[in-house]
Amino acid sequence: MSEILDIILRRRAVKVFDPVDISVETRDQILKAASVAPSSFNSQPYRFYWVQSPEKLKRAARLCFGQKPAATASALVVAVADIASWRETAQAEIAWMRTAGFFSAEKIAEAEKRMKVGKWFFLQGWFGIFGILKLMILRTIHLWTITGTIPVARKGMFKWAGKSAALACANLMIAAEALGLNTCPMEGFDDLRLAQLVGLSPKNHEILMVIAVGKKSAEHLDRPQWRRPLESTVTVL
Ligand SMILES: Cc1cc2nc3c(=O)[nH]c(=O)nc-3n(C[C@H](O)[C@H](O)[C@H](O)COP(=O)(O)O)c2cc1C
């Protein structure tokens, strides 16, 4: 079995950690692995808050209802879906294309055009009215031809961003495992207070999950892993 597959298969949600220091190098490797996950339009619509300072860690753990994985973790990663970063990201990517020495002027012009068109995908307008209007137009066109769908309103935008953010979270957990650490994803937390603690914008940010990172303690007992059989979750057509 490939080593990567082995790491994926052995990852478990670990409930108790031993106190260990995570080096800056390891932390950056984990975060780098998260950042290379695929994302919609390569827009990487998320932000990770790596909480490690003892004081902030203690406060964050309390806001995770004092759950044992949070209370014993060496770091807590607050994974945030960010619906406002797409414009800046697109501009940064085009600026990078200009200096990368790889892309022709034609390709750069194409990317600029794509960014201009792409913005209509994201814009929601006042009270989300433009988003609803876009969907109605799409649904009408759909009566005659093949069309996709678009995110509608803030909720739709968070759903859109959450998909890419969740993939980055999975990469993060697998990378931690590969580097000899363990993790526990959690959605048991006080989202409003935690958002305040890490300094989020209520308008543009939503916490997706908190990932406890640390070294599995001998106190943690891996219960046998149960999954629904593949025929319950997979349809082969
Ligand atoms: C989105 C999400 C939220 C979760 N929330 C919690 C949580 O709040 N506390 C906890 O102890 N585990 C939490 N878990 C871990 C799951 O309970 C665990 O992944 C599941 O039971 C399967 O166990 P395994 O990952 O060890 O195979 C969460 C997992 C996910 C993906």
The ligand as an ORCA input file, in Angstrom:
! r2SCAN-3c Opt
* xyz 0 1
  C     -17.046     18.537     10.828
  C     -16.636     17.666     11.975
  C     -16.958     18.031     13.266
  C     -16.541     17.255     14.345
  N     -16.776     17.718     15.616
  C     -16.222     17.056     16.655
  C     -16.297     17.605     17.967
  O     -16.839     18.700     18.180
  N     -15.712     16.910     18.975
  C     -15.068     15.724     18.770
  O     -14.551     15.165     19.742
  N     -14.978     15.192     17.536
  C     -15.521     15.831     16.479
  N     -15.387     15.320     15.209
  C     -14.667     14.057     14.995
  C     -15.633     12.935     14.628
  O     -16.377     12.585     15.747
  C     -14.810     11.758     14.088
  O     -14.120     12.170     12.940
  C     -15.744     10.593     13.742
  O     -16.347     10.089     14.895
  C     -14.994      9.466     13.080
  O     -13.884      9.087     13.829
  P     -12.444      8.927     13.147
  O     -12.131     10.272     12.519
  O     -11.500      8.620     14.266
  O     -12.538      7.861     12.159
  C     -15.819     16.066     14.118
  C     -15.527     15.684     12.804
  C     -15.906     16.487     11.757
  C     -15.503     16.101     10.360
*
